[in-house]
Amino acid sequence: MSNYKDVFLPGDRFIDYRELTELVEMISGRYKDLCRLESIGSSREGRIIHMLVLTDFKSGVPEDKPAYLIYGNIHACELAGSHAAIYTAARLVEEKPELLKEMVFYIIPRLNPDGAEFAVKTGGSIRSRTDTSIRTPNSLFQEDLDGNGLILSMRQVHPDGGLVADPFDPRLMIKRRFDSKGPFYRVFQEGKIHEWDGSDDITIGGRSFDWNRNWPYDWRPEPEQGGAGDYPFSEKEMRSMGEFISGRNNIFGILGYHTGPGAVLRPPSSGSDRDIDESDILLMEELASIGSKETGYPVIPVFKYHWNNRRDINLKGHFHNFGYNHLGLPVFEFELGTMHHSAGITTEERFSATSDKMEEEFKRRIMKWWDNDGRKFPLFVDWKEFMHPQLGKIEIGGFILSYFSNPALGDLEKIFKGTYNFTIEYARRRPRILIEDLSVEKRGDVYRIRAKVANRGAFSSSITRKGRTLARMKSVRVDFSTSDRTRLLSLKSCYNIGHMDANSSRTLEWFVESSGGPLGEIIVHAGTGGNFRLNVEA
């Protein structure tokens, strides 16, 4: 394959919505037989949520094939997820046409186009969405005050300030300690204060939403679960995602791309492993270990994804619990890393940081690495004086969050190769329901039709043990439909044979009477194993 940065993605910046649209249009236009550009809906601000449907359309419709769903950028600043999804799409259409004959990939590069656009264009702070429609007095709202196109940080000398300039790297702000020497600073996001009364009681304005707390399983309202929204799938974009997933019982795997300390995340996101069937834990560990081998990142269940000195987390309304408990799938997320990763700070190191001093040292290492690497991308803006219309003399500068929250652009291709290889290996294990050893035996005008239905994939048609308990996970059904000149003699034409384990088979038979010509067709409905028809001749 040609270098993805030259062909599909720029190597010097994260892409905005216009560039994303141009890229998905280019891929779908270049590979018309293998890729179509569709959408799962539109965003709150009216942007189309693009979806690439990758399959060989000459070999059948997507709905009749086993399906794998990939999405990125549910969190606005985690822009590497969009790039990872497009990288995967580009490699699939170039390298895997044979795989695309047998299955379909649904790839949604940017689930959150509005939030990502804010992150790309301003570098400001945002999780998934911030509602700024309600403005209370003394609340600060982000705004580019100095006109440089970025929303950075404001620091102001203040006797009660909780921060000081780092003596080892004065660009950085570190926590004030009892023996710290001034000047002391308070730090805010760049912006203005709504109806400020002149006091020090300044709060961050706007209501923050975290769409990875808006899935329906064990959803909890705020403030019990921060960012949860008003109800499950209350966010327009998430509701579109839920409707898309619910309408496709051929999906056998889902992968989400995030950025955070590098990891292969698996369920559960609350509770413990005891809440999941033991055989499903073993399956998820086996699959996740492939991702770990390919990326070098550790396998971590979500409830353990935390600093070593903290208790286990319990995330409500989270993707992993939804995927396992509602869909019966061993869903995964890749945390693709952050700037820490590029500076050589491993996940294990980050989670071992049990003090502010350790975190401060990490930032020093990042700055040193960035300086020595030639500042190939805009990570940090030096502090510059500015006269704030309310606060007076301040300085504006600091980290650009959209870069700080992602790995360095030069590291992405290596990371993406690992996640792509994981995806291919996962896809290879899909349920493969097929008919073997079809035979037709004639005795006068009566025909005995025998067909062995087999699963030659590595996954059961239910994927997990949990899947066997869910109505949405369709079991395997085999119908025989007679032709116009054929009459069924058997008591039933349809066999509901339940879920099929990997490397299992079952032989079915029908007796028909025919005056000649085609006898009919066998119709297989196999859910995650796909649907297909097979003609039966006399």
C-alpha positions as CSV (number, residue, x, y, z in Angstrom):
1,M,0.0,0.0,0.0
2,S,1.1,3.6,-0.6
3,N,2.1,5.6,2.4
4,Y,-1.2,6.5,4.0
5,K,0.0,10.0,4.9
6,D,0.7,10.8,1.2
7,V,-2.4,9.2,-0.2
8,F,-5.2,9.6,2.3
9,L,-4.2,11.7,5.4
10,P,-2.1,14.8,6.0
11,G,0.9,14.1,8.1
12,D,1.2,17.6,9.6
13,R,-2.2,18.2,11.3
14,F,-5.4,16.7,12.4
15,I,-8.2,17.0,9.8
16,D,-11.2,19.3,10.1
17,Y,-14.7,18.4,8.9
18,R,-14.2,19.6,5.4
19,E,-11.0,17.6,5.0
20,L,-12.7,14.5,6.5
21,T,-15.5,14.8,4.0
22,E,-13.1,15.1,1.1
23,L,-11.2,12.0,2.3
24,V,-14.2,9.8,2.7
25,E,-15.6,11.0,-0.7
26,M,-12.2,10.3,-2.3
27,I,-12.0,6.7,-0.9
28,S,-15.6,5.9,-1.9
29,G,-15.1,7.5,-5.3
30,R,-11.8,5.6,-6.0
31,Y,-13.1,2.2,-4.9
32,K,-16.7,2.2,-6.1
33,D,-17.1,-1.5,-6.2
34,L,-15.8,-1.9,-2.6
35,C,-16.9,1.2,-0.8
36,R,-20.0,3.4,-0.5
37,L,-20.3,6.6,1.4
38,E,-23.4,6.7,3.6
39,S,-24.5,8.3,6.8
40,I,-26.1,7.4,10.1
41,G,-27.6,10.8,10.5
42,S,-26.6,14.4,11.2
43,S,-25.2,16.3,14.1
44,R,-26.8,18.8,16.4
45,E,-25.2,21.6,14.2
46,G,-26.2,19.9,11.0
47,R,-23.0,18.1,9.9
48,I,-23.4,14.7,8.3
49,I,-22.1,11.8,10.3
50,H,-20.2,10.0,7.6
51,M,-20.1,6.2,7.4
52,L,-18.0,4.2,4.9
53,V,-19.6,0.8,4.0
54,L,-16.8,-1.5,2.8
55,T,-17.8,-4.7,1.0
56,D,-17.7,-6.2,-2.4
57,F,-21.2,-5.1,-3.6
58,K,-21.0,-7.6,-6.5
59,S,-21.0,-10.5,-4.0
60,G,-24.1,-9.5,-2.1
61,V,-25.8,-6.8,-0.1
62,P,-24.1,-5.6,3.2
63,E,-27.1,-6.7,5.3
64,D,-26.6,-10.3,4.3
65,K,-22.9,-10.5,5.4
66,P,-21.2,-10.7,8.8
67,A,-20.5,-7.1,9.9
68,Y,-17.8,-5.4,11.9
69,L,-18.4,-1.8,13.2
70,I,-15.6,0.7,13.8
71,Y,-16.1,4.2,15.1
72,G,-13.9,7.0,16.3
73,N,-13.9,10.4,17.9
74,I,-16.8,10.1,20.3
75,H,-14.7,12.4,22.4
76,A,-14.0,15.7,20.7
77,C,-10.3,16.1,21.3
78,E,-9.4,12.5,20.6
79,L,-8.8,13.2,17.0
80,A,-6.4,10.3,16.3
81,G,-9.5,8.1,16.3
82,S,-10.8,9.6,13.1
83,H,-7.4,9.1,11.5
84,A,-7.2,5.5,12.7
85,A,-10.6,4.7,11.2
86,I,-9.7,6.2,7.8
87,Y,-6.4,4.5,7.8
88,T,-8.2,1.1,8.4
89,A,-10.7,1.9,5.6
90,A,-7.9,2.8,3.1
91,R,-5.9,-0.4,3.8
92,L,-9.0,-2.6,3.6
93,V,-10.0,-1.5,0.2
94,E,-6.4,-1.7,-1.1
95,E,-5.4,-5.0,0.5
96,K,-8.4,-7.1,1.4
97,P,-10.8,-7.4,-1.6
98,E,-11.2,-11.1,-0.9
99,L,-12.2,-10.5,2.7
100,L,-14.7,-7.9,1.5
101,K,-16.4,-10.5,-0.7
102,E,-17.4,-12.3,2.5
103,M,-18.1,-9.6,5.0
104,V,-18.8,-5.9,5.5
105,F,-17.1,-3.2,7.5
106,Y,-19.1,-0.2,8.7
107,I,-16.6,2.6,9.5
108,I,-17.8,5.8,11.2
109,P,-14.6,7.9,11.4
110,R,-16.0,10.8,13.4
111,L,-19.1,10.2,15.5
112,N,-18.9,13.7,17.0
113,P,-18.2,16.1,14.1
114,D,-19.3,19.2,16.0
115,G,-17.1,18.6,19.0
116,A,-14.2,17.6,16.9
117,E,-14.5,20.7,14.7
118,F,-14.3,22.8,17.9
119,A,-11.2,20.9,19.0
120,V,-9.5,21.1,15.6
121,K,-10.2,24.7,15.0
122,T,-9.6,26.1,18.5
123,G,-7.7,23.6,20.6
124,G,-10.1,24.4,23.3
125,S,-11.3,22.2,26.2
126,I,-14.3,19.9,25.4
127,R,-15.3,16.4,26.2
128,S,-18.1,15.5,23.8
129,R,-20.4,18.5,23.9
130,T,-20.7,21.6,26.0
131,D,-24.0,23.3,26.3
132,T,-23.4,27.0,26.7
133,S,-27.1,28.1,26.3
134,I,-27.6,28.7,30.0
135,R,-25.3,31.4,31.4
136,T,-25.1,32.0,35.1
137,P,-23.3,35.0,36.7
138,N,-19.6,34.6,37.4
139,S,-19.2,31.7,34.9
140,L,-16.3,31.8,32.4
141,F,-17.0,30.8,28.8
142,Q,-14.2,29.9,26.4
143,E,-13.3,32.4,23.7
144,D,-10.3,33.3,21.6
145,L,-9.5,36.7,23.0
146,D,-6.1,37.5,21.4
147,G,-7.2,36.5,17.9
148,N,-4.6,33.8,17.2
149,G,-7.2,31.2,16.3
150,L,-6.7,29.2,19.5
151,I,-8.3,28.9,22.9
152,L,-5.5,28.4,25.4
153,S,-5.0,29.1,29.1
154,M,-5.0,32.4,30.9
155,R,-2.7,32.9,33.9
156,Q,-2.9,35.8,36.3
157,V,-0.8,36.7,39.3
158,H,-2.9,36.4,42.4
159,P,-2.0,36.1,46.1
160,D,-4.3,33.1,46.5
161,G,-3.2,31.4,43.3
162,G,-2.6,27.7,43.6
163,L,0.1,27.4,41.0
164,V,3.6,28.7,40.4
165,A,6.0,28.6,37.4
166,D,8.0,25.4,37.3
167,P,11.6,26.3,38.4
168,F,13.0,23.6,36.0
169,D,10.8,24.8,33.0
170,P,9.2,28.2,33.6
171,R,6.8,27.5,30.7
172,L,5.0,25.0,32.9
173,M,2.6,25.6,35.8
174,I,3.0,23.4,38.8
175,K,1.1,23.1,42.1
176,R,1.9,25.6,44.8
177,R,3.5,24.1,47.9
178,F,4.1,25.5,51.4
179,D,7.7,26.5,50.5
180,S,7.0,27.7,47.0
181,K,8.3,31.2,46.1
182,G,6.0,33.5,44.2
183,P,4.7,34.9,42.0
184,F,1.6,32.8,42.5
185,Y,-0.9,32.3,39.7
186,R,-4.5,31.3,39.1
187,V,-5.2,29.7,35.8
188,F,-8.4,29.7,33.7
189,Q,-9.4,28.7,30.2
190,E,-9.1,31.6,27.8
191,G,-12.4,33.4,27.7
192,K,-14.7,36.0,29.3
193,I,-16.7,35.9,32.5
194,H,-20.5,36.2,32.2
195,E,-21.9,38.9,34.5
196,W,-18.8,39.0,36.7
197,D,-19.3,40.7,40.0
198,G,-15.5,41.2,40.5
199,S,-15.2,38.5,43.1
200,D,-12.8,35.5,43.0
201,D,-15.8,33.1,42.8
202,I,-15.4,32.2,39.1
203,T,-16.7,28.9,37.8
204,I,-16.3,27.2,34.4
205,G,-19.4,27.9,32.3
206,G,-21.4,25.4,30.4
207,R,-22.8,21.9,30.9
208,S,-20.4,19.2,29.8
209,F,-21.6,16.0,28.2
210,D,-19.6,12.7,27.9
211,W,-21.2,10.6,25.2
212,N,-19.4,7.5,26.5
213,R,-21.7,7.7,29.5
214,N,-24.9,8.0,27.4
215,W,-25.3,4.3,26.4
216,P,-28.3,2.7,27.9
217,Y,-27.0,-0.2,30.0
218,D,-26.8,0.8,33.7
219,W,-27.2,4.4,32.8
220,R,-27.3,6.8,35.8
221,P,-28.4,10.4,35.9
222,E,-26.2,13.3,36.8
223,P,-24.6,14.0,39.2
224,E,-24.4,10.3,40.0
225,Q,-22.6,9.8,36.7
226,G,-21.0,13.0,35.3
227,G,-21.7,13.8,31.7
228,A,-24.5,11.2,31.4
229,G,-27.0,13.5,29.7
230,D,-30.7,13.6,30.4
231,Y,-31.5,10.0,29.5
232,P,-29.9,7.1,27.5
233,F,-29.3,8.1,23.9
234,S,-30.5,11.7,24.8
235,E,-27.8,13.1,22.6
236,K,-28.9,13.3,18.9
237,E,-25.7,11.7,17.5
238,M,-25.7,8.9,20.0
239,R,-29.4,8.1,19.3
240,S,-28.5,7.8,15.6
241,M,-25.7,5.4,16.6
242,G,-28.1,3.3,18.8
243,E,-30.7,3.1,16.0
244,F,-28.0,2.0,13.5
245,I,-26.7,-0.8,15.7
246,S,-30.1,-2.0,16.8
247,G,-31.1,-2.4,13.1
248,R,-28.3,-4.7,12.3
249,N,-28.1,-8.1,13.9
250,N,-25.3,-9.2,11.5
251,I,-22.8,-7.2,13.6
252,F,-20.3,-9.6,15.2
253,G,-17.8,-7.1,16.5
254,I,-17.5,-3.4,17.5
255,L,-14.3,-1.4,18.0
256,G,-14.1,2.2,19.3
257,Y,-11.0,4.4,19.0
258,H,-10.0,6.8,21.9
259,T,-6.9,8.5,23.1
260,G,-5.6,8.1,26.6
261,P,-2.8,6.1,28.2
262,G,-2.2,3.4,25.6
263,A,-4.3,0.3,26.3
264,V,-6.5,-2.4,24.8
265,L,-9.7,-2.0,26.8
266,R,-12.3,-4.8,27.3
267,P,-15.5,-5.2,29.4
268,P,-16.6,-4.7,32.1
269,S,-16.7,-0.9,32.7
270,S,-18.2,-1.4,36.2
271,G,-18.3,-4.1,38.8
272,S,-15.7,-6.9,38.3
273,D,-14.9,-9.8,36.1
274,R,-17.2,-11.9,38.2
275,D,-20.1,-10.1,36.6
276,I,-19.3,-11.7,33.2
277,D,-19.5,-15.3,32.1
278,E,-16.1,-16.9,32.7
279,S,-15.8,-18.3,29.2
280,D,-16.5,-14.9,27.8
281,I,-13.7,-13.4,29.9
282,L,-11.4,-16.0,28.4
283,L,-12.5,-15.1,24.9
284,M,-12.0,-11.4,25.5
285,E,-8.6,-11.9,27.0
286,E,-7.6,-14.0,24.0
287,L,-8.7,-11.4,21.6
288,A,-7.3,-8.5,23.5
289,S,-4.0,-10.2,23.8
290,I,-3.8,-10.0,20.0
291,G,-4.2,-6.3,20.2
292,S,-1.6,-6.1,22.9
293,K,0.9,-8.0,20.8
294,E,0.3,-5.8,17.8
295,T,0.5,-2.4,19.6
296,G,2.6,-3.1,22.7
297,Y,-0.2,-1.7,24.9
298,P,-1.4,-3.6,27.9
299,V,-4.8,-5.3,28.2
300,I,-6.9,-3.6,30.8
301,P,-10.5,-4.2,31.8
302,V,-12.2,-0.8,31.9
303,F,-12.9,-1.0,35.6
304,K,-9.1,-1.3,36.2
305,Y,-8.2,1.6,33.9
306,H,-7.0,4.0,36.6
307,W,-4.0,5.2,38.5
308,N,-2.5,2.6,40.9
309,N,-3.3,4.5,44.1
310,R,-7.1,4.7,43.2
311,R,-9.9,2.3,43.7
312,D,-11.6,0.6,40.8
313,I,-13.8,2.8,38.7
314,N,-17.5,2.2,37.9
315,L,-18.5,4.0,34.7
316,K,-22.3,4.0,34.1
317,G,-23.8,4.1,30.7
318,H,-20.5,3.1,29.2
319,F,-19.8,1.5,25.8
320,H,-18.3,-1.8,27.1
321,N,-21.2,-2.7,29.4
322,F,-23.7,-1.8,26.7
323,G,-21.9,-3.8,24.0
324,Y,-21.6,-6.9,26.2
325,N,-24.9,-6.9,28.1
326,H,-27.2,-5.5,25.3
327,L,-25.5,-6.8,22.2
328,G,-23.7,-9.9,23.5
329,L,-20.4,-8.8,21.9
330,P,-16.9,-8.8,23.3
331,V,-16.5,-5.1,22.4
332,F,-13.1,-3.3,22.6
333,E,-11.7,0.1,22.7
334,F,-8.2,1.1,21.8
335,E,-6.7,3.9,23.8
336,L,-4.3,5.1,21.2
337,G,-2.0,7.0,23.5
338,T,-1.4,10.7,24.2
339,M,1.6,13.0,24.0
340,H,3.0,11.1,27.0
341,H,3.3,8.0,24.8
342,S,5.3,9.9,22.1
343,A,7.6,11.3,24.8
344,G,8.4,7.7,25.9
345,I,6.2,7.6,29.0
346,T,4.4,4.2,29.1
347,T,1.0,3.4,30.4
348,E,2.5,1.6,33.4
349,E,4.5,4.7,34.3
350,R,1.5,7.0,34.0
351,F,-0.6,4.8,36.2
352,S,2.2,4.6,38.7
353,A,2.2,8.4,39.2
354,T,0.8,8.6,42.7
355,S,1.9,12.3,43.4
356,D,1.6,15.7,41.7
357,K,5.4,15.7,41.5
358,M,5.5,12.7,39.3
359,E,2.9,14.2,36.9
360,E,4.9,17.4,36.8
361,E,8.0,15.5,35.8
362,F,6.1,13.8,33.0
363,K,5.2,17.3,31.6
364,R,8.9,18.3,31.8
365,R,9.8,15.2,29.8
366,I,7.2,16.0,27.2
367,M,8.5,19.5,26.8
368,K,12.1,18.3,26.6
369,W,11.2,15.7,24.0
370,W,9.2,18.3,22.0
371,D,12.1,20.7,22.0
372,N,14.6,18.1,21.0
373,D,12.4,16.7,18.3
374,G,12.4,20.1,16.6
375,R,8.8,21.2,17.5
376,K,7.4,19.5,14.4
377,F,3.9,20.3,15.4
378,P,2.3,23.0,17.6
379,L,2.1,21.6,21.1
380,F,2.7,24.6,23.3
381,V,2.3,28.4,22.9
382,D,4.6,30.6,25.0
383,W,3.0,32.9,27.4
384,K,2.3,36.4,26.2
385,E,0.9,39.4,28.0
386,F,-2.6,40.5,27.3
387,M,-5.0,43.0,28.8
388,H,-8.2,41.1,29.6
389,P,-11.3,43.3,29.4
390,Q,-12.4,42.1,32.9
391,L,-9.4,40.7,34.7
392,G,-6.9,43.2,33.5
393,K,-3.3,42.2,33.0
394,I,-2.9,38.4,32.3
395,E,-0.8,36.1,30.1
396,I,-2.2,33.8,27.5
397,G,-0.4,30.5,26.5
398,G,0.0,26.9,27.4
399,F,-0.7,23.5,25.9
400,I,-2.9,23.1,22.8
401,L,-5.2,20.4,24.1
402,S,-6.0,18.9,20.7
403,Y,-2.3,18.0,20.3
404,F,-1.6,17.2,23.9
405,S,-4.5,14.7,24.1
406,N,-3.2,12.7,21.1
407,P,0.0,10.9,20.2
408,A,2.4,12.9,17.9
409,L,1.3,12.8,14.3
410,G,4.6,11.0,13.4
411,D,3.7,8.1,15.6
412,L,0.3,7.4,14.3
413,E,1.1,5.1,11.4
414,K,3.0,2.7,13.6
415,I,0.1,2.6,16.1
416,F,-2.5,2.2,13.4
417,K,-0.7,-0.7,11.8
418,G,-1.1,-2.5,15.1
419,T,-4.8,-1.7,15.5
420,Y,-5.4,-2.6,11.8
421,N,-3.7,-6.0,12.3
422,F,-6.0,-6.6,15.3
423,T,-9.0,-5.8,13.2
424,I,-8.0,-8.2,10.5
425,E,-7.4,-11.0,12.9
426,Y,-10.7,-10.4,14.6
427,A,-12.5,-10.4,11.2
428,R,-10.8,-13.7,10.3
429,R,-12.5,-15.3,13.3
430,R,-16.0,-14.3,12.3
431,P,-18.8,-16.9,12.3
432,R,-18.8,-18.6,8.8
433,I,-22.1,-20.4,8.3
434,L,-22.2,-22.4,5.1
435,I,-23.7,-25.5,3.5
436,E,-21.5,-28.5,3.0
437,D,-22.2,-31.8,1.2
438,L,-25.5,-31.0,-0.5
439,S,-27.0,-34.1,-2.0
440,V,-30.2,-34.9,-3.9
441,E,-31.4,-38.5,-4.2
442,K,-34.3,-39.4,-6.6
443,R,-36.8,-42.2,-6.1
444,G,-39.5,-41.9,-8.7
445,D,-41.1,-38.5,-8.4
446,V,-39.8,-38.2,-4.8
447,Y,-36.5,-36.5,-4.0
448,R,-34.6,-36.6,-0.7
449,I,-32.6,-33.4,-0.2
450,R,-29.8,-33.5,2.4
451,A,-27.6,-30.6,3.4
452,K,-25.0,-30.2,6.1
453,V,-25.1,-26.8,7.7
454,A,-21.7,-25.9,9.3
455,N,-20.0,-23.1,11.2
456,R,-16.4,-23.0,10.1
457,G,-15.5,-19.8,11.9
458,A,-13.7,-19.4,15.2
459,F,-16.7,-17.7,16.8
460,S,-20.0,-19.2,17.7
461,S,-22.9,-17.6,15.9
462,S,-23.8,-16.1,19.3
463,I,-20.2,-14.8,19.7
464,T,-20.4,-15.0,23.5
465,R,-22.3,-17.1,26.1
466,K,-24.1,-13.9,27.0
467,G,-25.2,-13.6,23.4
468,R,-27.1,-16.9,23.6
469,T,-29.4,-15.3,26.2
470,L,-30.3,-12.2,24.1
471,A,-33.3,-12.0,21.7
472,R,-31.4,-9.6,19.3
473,M,-28.7,-12.2,18.7
474,K,-30.5,-14.3,16.0
475,S,-29.9,-18.0,16.0
476,V,-29.5,-20.0,12.8
477,R,-32.6,-20.8,10.8
478,V,-32.7,-22.8,7.6
479,D,-35.8,-22.8,5.3
480,F,-36.5,-24.8,2.2
481,S,-38.6,-22.9,-0.4
482,T,-40.1,-25.1,-3.1
483,S,-40.3,-24.1,-6.8
484,D,-43.6,-23.9,-8.6
485,R,-43.4,-27.5,-9.8
486,T,-42.4,-29.0,-6.4
487,R,-44.5,-30.0,-3.4
488,L,-43.1,-30.4,0.1
489,L,-43.7,-33.8,1.6
490,S,-41.9,-33.3,4.9
491,L,-43.8,-32.1,7.9
492,K,-41.8,-28.9,8.1
493,S,-39.9,-26.7,5.7
494,C,-38.0,-24.7,8.4
495,Y,-35.4,-25.7,10.9
496,N,-34.5,-23.4,13.8
497,I,-31.3,-25.0,14.8
498,G,-30.2,-22.5,17.4
499,H,-26.8,-21.1,17.8
500,M,-23.9,-23.0,16.2
501,D,-20.6,-23.3,18.0
502,A,-17.4,-23.0,16.1
503,N,-16.5,-26.0,14.0
504,S,-19.9,-27.6,14.5
505,S,-22.4,-28.9,11.9
506,R,-25.9,-30.3,11.5
507,T,-27.4,-32.3,8.7
508,L,-30.9,-31.5,7.6
509,E,-33.2,-33.2,5.1
510,W,-36.4,-32.5,3.2
511,F,-38.6,-34.8,1.0
512,V,-40.3,-33.2,-2.0
513,E,-42.3,-34.4,-5.0
514,S,-41.5,-32.8,-8.3
515,S,-42.5,-33.1,-11.9
516,G,-39.2,-31.8,-13.1
517,G,-37.0,-28.7,-13.1
518,P,-35.5,-26.9,-10.1
519,L,-36.6,-28.2,-6.8
520,G,-36.3,-25.0,-4.9
521,E,-33.8,-23.2,-2.7
522,I,-32.3,-23.4,0.7
523,I,-32.4,-20.2,2.6
524,V,-30.1,-19.7,5.6
525,H,-30.7,-16.9,8.1
526,A,-27.6,-16.9,10.4
527,G,-27.5,-13.5,12.1
528,T,-23.8,-12.8,12.7
529,G,-23.0,-15.5,10.2
530,G,-24.9,-13.7,7.4
531,N,-27.7,-14.8,5.2
532,F,-27.6,-16.7,1.9
533,R,-29.5,-18.8,-0.6
534,L,-28.6,-22.0,-2.4
535,N,-30.5,-23.3,-5.4
536,V,-31.3,-27.0,-5.4
537,E,-31.6,-28.8,-8.8
538,A,-33.2,-32.1,-9.5
